[in-house]
Amino acid sequence: MEEPAGPRARTPRTRHAPGAAAGAERPVTARARAGARPPAAAEVAGAEDSVDRHIARWSGKVPFDVLTEAVITRIQLLAKHVGHGKERALAKTGLQAFEFETLHRLASRGAPWRAPSAELAAELLLSPAGMTGRLDTLERSGLIRRVRPAGDRRRVDVELTTEGHRRWTEAMRWRAVAEAEMVEPLDEAERDALAALLKRMLLHVEAG
């Protein structure tokens, strides 16, 4: 695993939760299929992770708040694991990241999974030429089709094909498995509590 960067210097303290539908069946992880039991809280309390070693290595070398360092560095490393899980999910379906990203935008519209090409380009931050090249690739792969509305021949809509929607659904399923494996050690109450704490942090940051 990549070593975390050095700890953040101490700063003065100030005071001032693919998504699946609700109620959907929870993905079955590899650990669950094998019948393995996630580590209990008591077992984790006595264990040492890479962040514990990181903090021990830097202790006494630079002033930093240990609890802040522990929280932020673990968030950073967990975010990397989320990214790796998404990469593995795409590898299982044979999709490239740009292909999934485009299919995902179309699928978010709901059936018939269609959007104007100009609107799609704006969301994906692509130039007209870049959008054309991407759609050419996806159309050759049978994942999307271009449609010209009868009322406006200048406009070009893009919609998922049945195969495109199938591949997107498969990628979302594998992503859900990867995400479920990450939260598997936590029970329902712990997940609720963690989600609430992360929400408080995010609301604070988003408020500026």
HELIX and SHEET records of a PDB file:
HELIX    1   1 ALA A   30  ARG A   33  1                                   4    
HELIX    2   2 ALA A   41  ALA A   45  1                                   5    
HELIX    3   3 SER A   50  TRP A   58  1                                   9    
HELIX    4   4 VAL A   66  THR A   93  1                                  28    
HELIX    5   5 ALA A   97  ALA A  107  1                                  11    
HELIX    6   6 SER A  117  LEU A  124  1                                   8    
HELIX    7   7 PRO A  128  ARG A  140  1                                  13    
HELIX    8   8 THR A  162  VAL A  183  1                                  22    
HELIX    9   9 GLU A  188  GLU A  206  1                                  19    
SHEET    1   A 3 ARG A 114  PRO A 116  0                                        
SHEET    2   A 3 ASP A 157  LEU A 160 -1                                        
SHEET    3   A 3 ILE A 144  VAL A 147 -1                                        
END                                                                             
